[in-house]
Amino acid sequence: MRGPGPATTYQRPAFSDGTPPATFVVLHRGGDGSAYLNAYSSVWDNVLHFQCAAAGQPVLGCPDRDPAHFIVPDLPWIGCVWELPPILHERDAWVRHLLASEVPDLEAYLNDSLPEGTTGDRA
């Protein structure tokens, strides 16, 4: 899945440590028309595995400005500051429902959603 190259199907890392198979995604539309699809999977109890796809951003190796033509860039980045509020929400929900709870509750985690809207107006 490393690139740059065409985006492929996301494969959650295989771990047999008992961590619930949970992945959340952040779809980010850039102000310049670009798009980023970030997938974060919980592994090894409290670790996030990350995979990104980008579209419409030639600086990252995208072949054109089409926001639907995704590639997988080969960069060590985890996202931009506008993507941090959803990551923080997911972190807090994971801790609340799975790590700090007497009985881990995956269903409660899955139902704990960030309110709709953009993250640009969140301080």
BELTA-V248308 format. One record per helix or strand. SS is the DSSP state (a for helix, b for strand). FROM is the first residue (numbers start at 0). TO is the last residue. If there is no record, write none. Layout:
ss: (SS & SS)
from: (FROM & FROM)
to: (TO & TO)
//
This chain:
ss: (b & b & b & b & a & b & a & a)
from: (5 & 22 & 34 & 46 & 57 & 69 & 80 & 105)
to: (5 & 28 & 42 & 54 & 59 & 70 & 98 & 110)
//
